[in-house]
Amino acid sequence: MTNPLLLLLVIAIGLFGFFVGRSRAMASGGNDRRNLHSLPNYYGSSVAMYAIVPALLLFAVWLIVQPMVINSNVSTSLGDRTFEDAGAQSLFMADVRRVADGLDTAVAAGSLSADQAINLRADTTDVRQLLADAGVALGSDVTGETLKAAQLYRGQSTTAHTFKTIAVLAIALIGAGFMMMSMNKDFRARNVVERGVMVLLIAAASIAI
């Protein structure tokens, strides 16, 4: 599942929660808004907020942390490989990510199967030419070490993306479900929404500062 699709699903869960939460609150008040503590839309908004905001926060943090963790794991897997300085290591990891992205492109284009990308070897295949045929231009030949690191990078990225998808959707569903169970005519939905908006504004101001 791509990141844009994941975001759309989270928003869809929030919208669904909005209408269900609003409906549950109205039903508990006999479908008369005068019996509710807050306006009906506040009930729906509280469910949508609990579904969307924590999920998007986890999504954003995951996008920041995942590359750092994978880069560290791949660098550690190189064993005794030493670099002249941090710049040389950064250049090597940039090549690794470029080859990994190229393998993804080749698989998506049908030039390689998923198994072939995993088992590809630099000593038996001209990886640079193979990726060039798939529309991916590399500035230099791909060494066996770079290819192995790129394959490891791809594997860990795929695993991390799967866990991210599961975790983000689970947080959205749990948040929506938790608030839906609280929906009744006496629930102080307006207070929840106003506090939530205040926290978001303070967080945005803090990041800006």
N, C-alpha and C positions, 0 to 999 in steps of 0.2 A: 504494500500500500504506500503510495507516494505521500509526502508531507502535505501538499495542498488538499488531497482527498481526506487525510486524517483530520485536518483543520475543519473541513466542511462537515465531517461526521460529528465532531465535537459541537459545532454550531447547531447542527440538526438536532442533537440530543438536547441542547439548551432550549431550542425553539419548541421541541416537543414537551419538554418539562414546563415551559412557560404556559402553554395552553392547558396541560393536565393540572398543573398546580392551581391555576386560576379557576378551572372548572371544579376541582375538589373543594376549594374554599367557598365558592358560590353554593355548591350543593350542601355544605355543612351549615350555611346560613339560610337555608330554605330558598335559595335563588333570589334573595333580597339583599342587595348590597348594604342596606341600612343596618343589617345585623352583623356586618363584618367590622372588625377593628380597623382595617385599612382598606383602601380602594382595591378593587379586584386585581388590577394590573400589578400592584405591589406583590401580591402572592405569586403571580407568575414570574415576576422579575426576580424574586428571591430564589426560586428554583433554578431559573436560567443562570443566575449569577453563581450559584454553588456548583453548577454543572460545568460552566465554561471557564471561569477564572482560575480555579485550581488546576484544571487540565492544561490550560494554556501556559500557566506558570511552570508546570512540570515540563511541558514541551520545550519552552524557551531555555530552561536550565539544562535540559538534556542535550539540546543542540550545541550549547556552549561547552559542556563537560565531555561529551562523547569523543570529539576529535582529540582532545588532550589525553584522555585515557588510552585511546587506541594508539596514538602516536607513541606514548610511553611504552605500551606493551610491545609494539613492533620494534622500537629501538632496543628494548631489553632482549628481544629474541635474537638480535644480531650477535649476541655473545661477546666474543673478544674483539669485535670490530671497533676500532678507535677512529676518531675524527680529529682533524687538526684543531678545530675550534667549533663553537656553537653554530657558526654560519655554515660550515661544511655539513654539519648534521642536518641543519634546516634544508639545505639544498638537496641532500639525499632524500629526505622525507618528502620534499616537494616532488621529486622524480617518482617516488613510490606512489604517492597519491595520483599523479598523472597517469601512471601505468594502470593503477587500479581503476580509475575512471575510464580509461581506454578499454579495459577488459569488460567493464559494465556496458559500454557503448557497443562493443563487438557482439556481446551476448544479446543485447536488445535488438541489434540489426540482423541477427541470425548468422553472423559470420562464425561464431563459436557457440557451442552448446555450453550449458552451465558446467557439466563434467569436464569438458575440454579446457575450459578456463581454469578450473581447479588443478588439473593435471598437466597443464602446459609446461614445457621445459625449454629454457633458453639455449641449451646445448644442441637441441634437435630441431628447433624452430626459430626462424627469423621473426622474433616477436615484433620488432619495429615495423617490418614490412607487413606483417599480418594486421597490425593495428592501422597502418596506413591504408590498407585495402578497405578497412571498415570506416575510413574517414577520420582517423585519429592521427594527427601528425606529432611525432616525437623528435626532439632535437638531437638525440644520440641513440646509439644502440642500447638495448636493454640487456644488462648483465643478469646472470643467474641469481645473484644476491638480490638485485633490485626486484626481479620477477617474483622470487620467493616471498620477499617482504610485501610486495603488492598483493599477492594472493592471500597472505595472512591478513593484511589490512582489509581486503574485500570480505573475507569470511567473518572477521570480527564486526565490521560495519553492518553486514547483513543481520547477524545475531542481535546486535545492539538495536538496530532499527525494528526488528520484530518485537523485542522486549519493550521498546519505546511505544510502539503502537498499542500493545496490550495494556501497558501501564496507563497511558493517557486516556484510552477509552474506559478503562476500569475506574479511574478517578472521576471522569465525567459522569458515568452511570451511578457510582456510589454517591457522589454529591447530589445528583438529581433525585435519586431514590430517598436519601436521607431527608431532604427538604420536603419531598412529597408526603412522607409519613407525618410531617409536622403540620400539614395544611389543614387548618380548621378555622372557624370564624373568629376565634379568640387569639390566634397567632399574630404577633406583632410584626407583621411583614414589612411595614413601612420603616420601622426602626432598624430592621436587619438590612434593608436595601440602603438606607441612608448611611449607616455605619460602614457598609461595604464600599459605597462610593467614596466616603471620606478616606478610608484606608487606601484606596486606589489613587486618589488625588495626592495624598501625602507621599505615597511610594513614587509616583511620577515626579513630584517636586524634588524628592530626595535624589532620584537618579539624575535629574536635570542639573541639580547643584553639584 
